[in-house]
Amino acid sequence: MNAPFKTPTPDLPLWDLTDLYAAKDDPQLKADMEAARASITEMNALAGRLVAARGEPALLGERLDRAIALYEQAADRLGAVGAYAFLDASTRRDDAAAQAFEADVRTSLTEISTPTVWLTLEINQLEEPEVEAALAAHAPAARWRPWLRRVRAMKPHELSEELETFLAEQMPVSAQWPRLFDETLADLRVKAGRDTLTLSEALNGLSDPKAARRKAVAEGLTEALKAETQTLGLVLNTVAAEKALEDRKRGFKRPADSRHLANEVDGEAVDAMVEAVTAAYPRLSHRYYAAKARALGVKTLNHWDRNAPLTTKPPRGFDWLQGRALVLDSFSDLGPEFAERAGIFFDRNWIDARPRAGKQSGAYAHPVTADRHPYVFLNWMGERRDVLTLAHELGHGVHQTLAAGAGSLLADTPLTLAETASIFAEGLTFDRLLETAPEAERQGLLAGRIEDGLNTVVRQIAFHRFETRFHDERRTGEVGAERIGEIWLEEMGASLGPAITLNDGYEHWWAYVSHFVHSPFYVYAYAFGDLLVAALMETRRKDPVGFTPLYRELLAGGGTRPYDAALNPFGLNPRDPAFWDIGLLRLERLIEAFEDTLEA
């Protein structure tokens, strides 16, 4: 496992999707789509009858409860079908039939679900006192209050039913741009010496112990991305143009505002976080990379040395069983239930970890629906980062299983809280790695943890600043690939500092960041989550026993509470600017500890 470019062992797990459907021609696929269609037909019989029940709170409450329950039933059936198509396709991006199946399913799901557009529009024709009176008069309907809160928040930005229907019907067409992006990167091949690497293997190669190997991989990746820059730039421009058009129609003033609304966070709070992290660049990333350069005996680092190990010795490798044991032991530090829930993912083949040709890069945890279990996806190469990635995605998975009891509509967690369990699990696993490591590995582990923190906080905020500038410029016309590269270099250079040299070709490296295409303005949630988790970990350090039940309650709540209300039991106030300093100071202390190892 210490030779990162050899094919990982074939005994790495592949997931079993038969829990969803036996195959693409499984009759249950069609049956679930027809069941969803039937629920929607029944729901649509209530169209116009919500507004008609004004003045009769009990009747309105009953009709609201029935309509939303049918909506959730349909969403569960369609969500399972869509998840199956996506999960299967994400391991076979080089398989035209799998990609076509996913696209066809997406089209079918849109056709079935589009007639539900009326529901949220009609709910928002009601006044707030009318809704509250209905929930009070018909008690079962009160369970939908958190979902209704999110629906009501969208009221100022809703369009006519005709336009909302058009946008819903347009969605499968718009999805072809992210599909082109995924397929282009899945086909990408990086020449590095005698080797031909996939994108995942190339990104992993940037952590190779040998400097010459890292340079070869980086130069090969630059050439591969450069060849696709025009295509990927067109994809990015088109996604941004479509978003800008919809934002204009909905009345969003800034490109990130729609994401803030979905996250149930105000833009001012995000701006404050961005400003705090940007102001901390010199004492975090600039300081650390200067120290790392000293540790490696050089004045400055090439950009491909950013995540380089501190020794040319092969890093300690982890086979799958070792990684599993480490992660489950870390989860047990919170309590046996957390380890048991995580263990089920291994025992029941809910994880796909084996890298292979055609499998897309990266990692994720897919929640499917509340009445189905989640799946975890990663590309295991046997390194420390893979152990932490496994912990991260299983953190998501455990969160999803805990929140499932709320039902699909209420389990859905805003991004402000969605990264909490994943980053927390990562932190617990790192603490265990550090505790059990021999002294000779301590410096390397500290460096790895600091780099993970910088990648999660500083790098993601730099991504957010890049994204903001790109979308701002796109509003006045197409932004050429050369200009995209200029913005990228400016923001990455500011975040990394003078100790990192951005070598020729780095201007193309924006092109592999999938979040820019799939989920515009998603990236700040990683920094938000990391800094939030740092505050939670400080709280746990003071009272580990009292912390666990409060933490479990936070995760099980899913999306039923806004992030600020969810943090109240911990005595944390994310609206206080000092809140962000807790996480930044925690990272700064790690950098100080790393500097101390240089003096030892």
C-alpha positions in Angstrom: 0.0 0.0 0.0 3.0 2.3 0.2 3.4 2.4 -3.6 0.5 4.8 -4.4 0.5 4.1 -8.2 0.0 0.4 -8.0 -3.6 -0.8 -8.4 -5.1 -1.0 -5.0 -5.9 -4.5 -3.7 -8.9 -6.1 -5.4 -10.5 -7.0 -2.1 -11.5 -3.4 -1.5 -15.3 -3.3 -1.2 -17.8 -2.6 -4.0 -21.2 -1.6 -2.9 -24.3 -3.7 -3.4 -27.0 -1.6 -5.0 -29.5 -4.5 -5.0 -31.0 -3.0 -1.8 -32.4 -0.4 -4.1 -33.0 -2.4 -7.3 -31.8 -5.7 -8.7 -30.8 -4.2 -12.1 -31.8 -1.5 -14.6 -34.6 -3.6 -15.8 -36.0 -4.5 -12.4 -39.8 -4.1 -12.6 -39.7 -2.4 -9.2 -38.1 0.7 -10.8 -41.2 1.2 -13.0 -43.5 0.3 -10.1 -42.0 3.0 -7.9 -42.3 5.6 -10.6 -45.9 4.7 -11.1 -46.5 4.7 -7.3 -45.0 8.2 -7.2 -47.2 9.3 -10.1 -50.3 8.0 -8.2 -49.3 9.9 -5.1 -48.9 13.1 -7.1 -52.2 12.6 -8.9 -53.9 12.3 -5.5 -52.0 15.3 -4.2 -53.0 17.4 -7.2 -56.6 16.8 -6.5 -56.0 19.2 -3.6 -54.8 22.0 -5.9 -56.8 25.2 -5.2 -58.3 23.6 -2.1 -55.7 25.1 0.3 -56.6 28.6 -0.5 -60.2 27.7 -0.6 -60.0 26.6 3.0 -59.0 30.0 4.2 -61.1 30.9 7.3 -61.4 27.2 8.3 -58.2 26.5 10.2 -58.9 22.8 10.9 -59.8 22.0 7.3 -56.8 23.9 6.0 -54.6 22.1 8.5 -56.0 18.7 7.4 -55.5 19.5 3.7 -51.9 20.8 4.3 -51.0 17.7 6.2 -52.4 15.4 3.5 -50.8 17.3 0.6 -47.4 17.4 2.1 -47.5 13.8 3.2 -48.3 12.7 -0.4 -45.6 15.0 -1.7 -43.1 13.2 0.6 -44.3 9.8 -0.4 -43.7 10.7 -4.1 -40.3 12.1 -3.3 -39.3 8.9 -1.5 -40.1 6.8 -4.5 -38.5 9.1 -7.0 -35.5 9.6 -4.8 -34.8 5.9 -4.7 -34.9 5.6 -8.5 -32.8 8.7 -9.0 -30.2 7.5 -6.5 -29.9 4.1 -8.1 -29.2 5.7 -11.5 -26.7 8.2 -10.1 -24.8 5.7 -7.8 -24.5 3.2 -10.7 -23.3 5.9 -13.2 -20.8 7.5 -10.8 -18.7 4.2 -10.9 -19.0 4.0 -14.7 -18.5 7.4 -16.2 -16.9 5.7 -19.2 -20.0 3.6 -19.9 -22.3 5.3 -22.4 -25.2 3.0 -21.5 -24.9 3.9 -17.8 -24.7 7.6 -18.5 -27.7 7.4 -20.9 -29.7 5.5 -18.3 -29.0 8.1 -15.7 -30.0 10.9 -18.1 -33.2 9.1 -19.1 -34.1 8.5 -15.5 -33.6 12.2 -14.7 -35.9 13.1 -17.6 -38.6 10.7 -16.4 -38.4 11.9 -12.8 -38.7 15.5 -14.0 -41.8 14.7 -16.1 -43.4 12.9 -13.1 -42.6 15.5 -10.5 -43.1 18.7 -12.4 -46.9 18.8 -11.7 -46.1 19.3 -8.0 -45.0 22.8 -8.6 -48.3 24.2 -7.5 -47.9 23.1 -3.9 -45.3 25.5 -2.6 -46.8 28.3 -4.7 -50.2 27.8 -3.2 -48.8 27.5 0.4 -47.1 30.8 -0.1 -50.4 32.5 -1.2 -51.5 32.0 2.4 -50.6 34.5 5.1 -48.4 33.5 8.1 -51.3 33.8 10.7 -53.4 31.5 8.5 -50.7 28.9 8.3 -50.1 29.0 12.1 -53.8 28.8 12.9 -54.1 25.7 10.6 -51.1 24.0 12.3 -52.7 24.7 15.7 -56.1 23.5 14.7 -55.0 20.2 13.2 -52.2 18.9 15.4 -50.7 16.3 13.0 -49.9 19.1 10.5 -47.6 20.8 13.0 -44.8 18.3 12.3 -44.3 20.0 8.9 -43.5 23.4 10.5 -39.7 23.2 9.8 -40.3 22.3 6.2 -42.9 25.1 5.9 -40.4 27.5 7.4 -38.1 26.8 4.4 -40.9 27.0 1.9 -42.1 30.3 3.3 -38.5 31.7 3.1 -38.6 31.3 -0.6 -41.8 33.3 -1.0 -40.2 36.6 -2.1 -38.3 34.8 -4.8 -41.0 32.6 -6.3 -42.1 33.0 -9.9 -45.4 32.3 -11.7 -46.6 28.7 -11.9 -45.9 28.7 -15.6 -42.3 29.9 -15.1 -41.7 27.5 -12.2 -43.0 24.6 -14.3 -40.7 25.6 -17.2 -37.7 25.7 -14.9 -38.5 22.3 -13.5 -38.9 20.9 -17.0 -35.7 22.5 -18.2 -33.7 20.9 -15.4 -32.7 17.6 -17.2 -31.4 19.7 -20.1 -29.4 21.9 -17.9 -28.0 18.8 -16.2 -26.2 17.8 -19.4 -23.5 20.5 -18.7 -22.4 18.9 -15.4 -22.7 15.5 -17.2 -20.2 16.8 -19.8 -17.9 18.0 -17.1 -18.0 14.6 -15.3 -17.5 12.6 -18.4 -14.6 14.8 -19.6 -12.8 14.4 -16.3 -13.5 10.7 -16.1 -11.9 10.3 -19.5 -8.9 12.5 -18.5 -5.6 10.6 -18.6 -2.4 12.1 -17.1 1.0 11.1 -18.4 3.6 11.0 -15.7 6.8 9.3 -16.8 5.9 5.8 -17.9 2.5 5.8 -16.1 -0.9 6.9 -17.4 -3.1 8.0 -14.5 -6.7 8.8 -13.9 -7.5 12.1 -12.2 -7.9 10.4 -8.8 -4.5 8.7 -9.2 -2.9 12.0 -10.3 -4.3 14.0 -7.4 -3.1 11.3 -5.1 0.3 11.5 -6.7 0.8 15.0 -5.5 1.5 13.5 -2.1 4.1 11.1 -3.4 7.3 11.1 -1.2 9.5 11.7 -4.2 9.8 15.3 -5.4 10.5 14.2 -9.0 7.4 12.1 -9.0 5.2 14.9 -7.7 6.7 17.3 -10.4 6.0 14.8 -13.2 2.5 14.2 -12.0 1.8 17.9 -11.7 3.2 18.7 -15.1 1.2 15.8 -16.6 -2.0 17.0 -14.9 -1.4 20.6 -16.2 -1.1 19.3 -19.8 -4.2 17.1 -19.4 -6.3 20.0 -18.0 -4.9 22.5 -20.5 -6.2 20.3 -23.3 -9.7 20.5 -21.8 -9.7 24.1 -20.6 -11.9 25.4 -23.4 -14.5 22.8 -23.0 -14.6 23.0 -19.2 -14.5 26.8 -19.4 -17.6 26.7 -21.6 -19.3 24.4 -19.1 -18.5 26.8 -16.3 -19.7 29.8 -18.2 -22.9 28.2 -19.2 -23.8 27.0 -15.7 -23.1 30.5 -14.4 -25.1 32.2 -17.2 -28.1 29.9 -16.4 -27.8 30.7 -12.7 -27.6 34.4 -13.3 -30.7 34.4 -15.5 -32.7 32.5 -12.8 -31.3 34.7 -10.0 -32.4 37.8 -11.9 -35.9 36.5 -12.4 -36.1 35.5 -8.7 -34.7 38.8 -7.4 -31.5 37.6 -5.9 -29.0 40.4 -5.7 -25.8 38.5 -5.4 -24.8 35.2 -7.0 -24.4 33.4 -3.6 -27.8 34.6 -2.2 -29.8 31.6 -3.3 -27.3 29.3 -1.7 -27.5 31.3 1.6 -31.3 31.0 1.5 -31.1 27.3 1.0 -28.6 27.1 3.9 -30.8 29.1 6.1 -28.0 31.5 6.8 -27.8 35.2 6.2 -25.2 36.5 3.7 -23.8 38.9 6.3 -22.8 36.0 8.5 -21.0 34.2 5.6 -19.3 37.5 4.7 -18.1 37.9 8.2 -16.6 34.4 8.1 -15.0 35.0 4.8 -13.5 38.3 6.1 -12.2 36.5 9.2 -10.5 33.7 7.3 -9.1 36.1 4.7 -7.6 38.3 7.4 -6.1 35.2 9.0 -4.2 34.1 5.8 -0.9 35.5 7.0 -0.9 33.8 10.4 -2.3 30.5 9.1 -1.4 29.4 5.5 1.4 31.9 4.9 3.0 31.1 8.2 2.6 27.3 7.8 3.9 27.0 4.3 7.0 29.1 5.2 7.6 26.7 8.1 7.1 23.7 5.8 9.6 25.2 3.4 12.1 25.4 6.3 11.4 21.8 7.2 12.1 20.7 3.7 15.3 22.9 3.5 14.1 25.2 0.7 13.2 28.8 0.5 9.9 28.3 -1.3 7.7 25.4 -2.3 6.5 24.6 -5.8 2.7 24.3 -5.9 3.0 20.6 -6.3 4.8 20.4 -3.0 1.9 21.9 -1.0 0.8 18.5 0.3 4.2 16.8 0.1 5.3 14.5 2.9 8.1 15.8 5.0 10.3 12.8 4.4 11.2 10.8 1.3 10.4 7.6 3.2 7.2 6.1 2.1 4.4 7.3 4.4 2.8 4.7 6.7 0.2 2.9 4.7 -3.1 1.5 5.9 -4.9 -1.5 4.5 -8.7 -1.5 4.4 -9.0 -3.5 7.7 -6.7 -1.1 9.5 -8.6 1.9 8.2 -11.9 0.4 9.3 -10.6 -0.4 12.8 -9.2 3.1 13.3 -12.4 4.8 12.2 -14.8 2.6 14.2 -12.6 3.0 17.3 -12.8 6.8 16.8 -16.5 6.7 16.4 -16.8 4.7 19.7 -15.2 7.6 21.5 -18.5 9.3 21.2 -20.4 6.2 22.3 -21.2 2.7 21.1 -24.2 3.7 19.0 -22.0 5.8 16.7 -19.6 3.0 16.1 -22.5 0.5 15.6 -24.2 2.7 13.0 -20.9 3.2 11.1 -20.1 -0.5 11.3 -23.3 -1.4 9.4 -21.9 0.3 6.3 -19.1 -2.2 6.2 -21.1 -5.2 7.2 -23.8 -4.7 4.6 -21.8 -3.5 1.6 -22.9 0.1 1.6 -19.4 1.3 0.6 -17.7 1.5 -2.7 -14.0 2.1 -2.1 -12.2 0.4 -5.0 -10.6 2.8 -7.5 -11.0 1.7 -11.1 -11.1 3.1 -14.6 -14.3 5.0 -15.3 -15.1 5.7 -11.6 -15.3 9.4 -11.0 -12.9 11.0 -8.6 -13.6 12.3 -5.1 -15.8 11.0 -2.3 -19.4 11.5 -1.1 -22.1 10.0 1.1 -25.5 9.7 -0.7 -28.5 9.8 1.7 -30.9 8.4 -0.9 -34.2 8.9 1.1 -35.2 8.5 4.7 -36.8 5.1 4.1 -33.7 3.8 2.4 -30.2 3.6 3.7 -27.3 5.8 2.6 -24.3 4.8 0.5 -20.6 5.9 0.8 -18.3 6.4 -2.2 -14.6 7.0 -2.1 -11.3 6.0 -3.9 -9.1 4.2 -1.4 -5.4 4.5 -1.9 -4.3 3.3 1.5 -2.9 6.7 2.8 -3.6 8.7 5.9 -5.9 11.0 4.0 -7.9 8.1 2.9 -8.5 7.1 6.5 -9.7 10.6 7.2 -11.9 10.6 4.1 -13.5 7.4 5.2 -14.2 8.9 8.6 -15.6 12.0 6.9 -18.0 10.2 4.6 -19.1 7.8 7.4 -19.8 10.8 9.5 -22.2 12.0 6.9 -23.6 8.5 6.7 -24.2 8.2 10.5 -25.8 11.6 10.5 -28.1 10.6 7.7 -29.2 7.4 9.5 -29.8 9.4 12.7 -31.9 12.0 10.9 -33.9 9.5 8.9 -36.5 9.2 11.6 -37.7 12.7 10.8 -38.7 11.6 7.2 -37.1 12.8 4.0 -38.4 16.4 4.0 -37.4 17.1 7.5 -34.1 15.0 7.5 -32.7 17.2 4.7 -30.1 19.2 6.5 -28.9 22.7 5.3 -25.3 22.9 4.3 -24.5 25.0 7.4 -25.0 21.8 9.5 -24.5 19.1 6.8 -20.7 19.1 7.2 -20.8 19.0 11.0 -20.8 15.2 11.6 -18.4 14.5 8.8 -15.7 17.0 9.9 -16.3 16.0 13.6 -15.7 12.4 12.7 -12.5 13.4 10.8 -11.3 15.3 13.9 -11.9 12.4 16.2 -10.0 10.0 13.9 -7.1 12.4 13.6 -6.9 12.7 17.4 -6.7 8.9 17.6 -4.0 8.8 14.9 -1.9 11.3 16.7 -2.3 9.6 20.1 -1.2 6.2 18.8 1.6 7.5 16.5 5.2 6.9 17.4 7.2 10.2 18.2 8.9 9.9 14.8 5.6 10.3 13.0 4.3 13.2 15.1 5.7 16.0 12.9 4.3 14.4 9.8 0.9 13.9 11.4 0.7 17.5 12.6 1.6 18.6 9.1 -1.1 16.5 7.6 -3.7 17.7 10.0 -2.7 21.3 9.4 -2.9 20.9 5.7 -6.3 19.2 5.9 -7.4 22.2 8.0 -6.0 24.7 5.5 -7.6 22.8 2.6 -10.9 22.8 4.4 -10.9 26.4 5.7 -8.4 28.6 3.8 -8.6 26.8 0.4 -12.4 26.6 0.4 -12.7 30.3 1.2 -10.2 31.1 -1.6 -12.5 28.9 -3.8 -15.5 30.9 -2.7 -13.7 34.2 -3.5 -12.7 32.9 -6.9 -16.3 31.7 -7.5 -17.7 35.1 -6.4 -15.4 37.0 -8.7 -16.0 34.7 -11.7 -19.8 34.9 -11.3 -19.7 38.7 -10.9 -17.8 39.0 -14.2 -19.9 36.5 -16.0 -23.0 38.7 -15.4 -21.5 41.2 -18.0 -20.5 38.6 -20.6 -18.6 35.3 -21.2 -15.4 35.0 -19.2 -12.6 33.4 -21.3 -10.5 30.5 -20.0 -7.5 32.8 -19.9 -9.3 35.3 -17.6 -10.7 32.5 -15.4 -7.1 31.4 -15.0 -6.0 34.9 -14.0 -8.7 35.1 -11.3 -7.7 31.7 -10.1 -4.0 32.6 -9.8 -4.8 35.8 -7.9 -7.0 34.1 -5.3 -4.9 31.1 -4.9 -1.8 33.2 -4.6 -3.3 35.4 -2.0 -4.4 32.4 0.1 -1.2 30.4 -0.2 1.3 33.3 0.4 4.8 34.0 -0.7 6.3 30.6 0.3 4.4 28.9 -2.5 5.4 29.3 -6.1 2.5 29.0 -8.6 4.4 27.4 -11.5 3.5 27.8 -15.1 0.3 25.9 -15.9 -1.3 26.2 -12.5 -3.7 28.7 -14.1 -5.6 25.7 -15.5 -6.1 23.9 -12.2 -9.5 25.4 -11.5 -10.9 23.1 -14.1 -11.1 19.9 -12.0 -13.0 21.4 -9.1 -16.4 19.8 -9.5 -18.3 21.9 -7.0 -18.0 25.0 -9.2 -20.2 23.2 -11.8 -22.4 20.9 -9.7 -23.1 23.1 -6.7 -22.2 26.8 -7.2 -21.3 28.4 -3.9 -21.3 25.1 -2.0 -17.6 25.4 -1.0 -18.0 27.9 1.9 -20.0 25.3 3.7 -16.8 23.3 4.3 -15.1 26.2 6.0 -18.4 27.0 7.9 -18.6 23.4 9.1 -14.9 23.1 10.0 -15.0 26.2 12.2 -18.3 25.2 13.7 -16.9 21.8 14.5 -13.8 23.3 16.1 -16.2 25.2 18.5 -18.1 21.9 19.2 -14.8 20.0 19.9 -13.8 22.7 22.4 -17.2 22.3 24.1 -16.7 18.5 24.2 -13.2 18.8 25.7 -14.7 20.6 28.7 -17.5 18.0 29.3 -17.2 14.8 27.1 -20.0 12.9 28.9 -22.5 15.7 28.8 -21.7 16.5 25.2 -22.7 13.2 23.5 -26.5 13.3 24.1 -26.6 16.9 23.0 -24.6 16.1 19.9 -26.8 13.1 19.1 -29.8 15.3 19.4 -28.3 17.9 17.0 -27.7 15.2 14.3 -31.0 13.5 14.8 -32.8 16.8 14.3 -31.7 16.9 10.6 -33.1 20.1 9.1 -35.8 20.7 11.8 -33.9 23.6 13.3 -31.8 26.5 11.8 -28.1 26.2 12.6 -28.2 29.0 15.2 -31.0 27.3 17.2 -29.4 23.9 16.9 -26.2 25.3 18.6 -28.0 27.0 21.4 -27.9 23.9 23.7 -24.1 24.1 23.5 -23.9 27.7 24.5 -22.6 28.7 21.1 -23.6 31.8 19.1 -22.4 31.8 15.5 -23.7 35.3 15.1 -21.0 36.5 17.4 -17.8 37.4 15.4 -15.7 35.8 18.2 -17.3 32.4 17.3 -15.1 32.1 14.2 -12.0 32.8 16.1 -12.4 29.6 18.1 -11.7 27.5 15.1 -9.0 29.8 13.7 -7.1 29.8 17.0 -7.4 26.0 17.2 -5.7 25.8 13.8 -3.1 28.4 14.8 -2.2 26.3 17.8 -1.5 23.3 15.6 0.8 25.5 13.5 2.7 26.6 16.6 3.1 22.9 17.7 4.5 22.1 14.2 7.0 25.0 14.5 8.0 23.6 17.8 9.0 20.3 16.2 11.3 22.3 13.9 13.2 23.6 16.9 13.4 20.2 18.7 
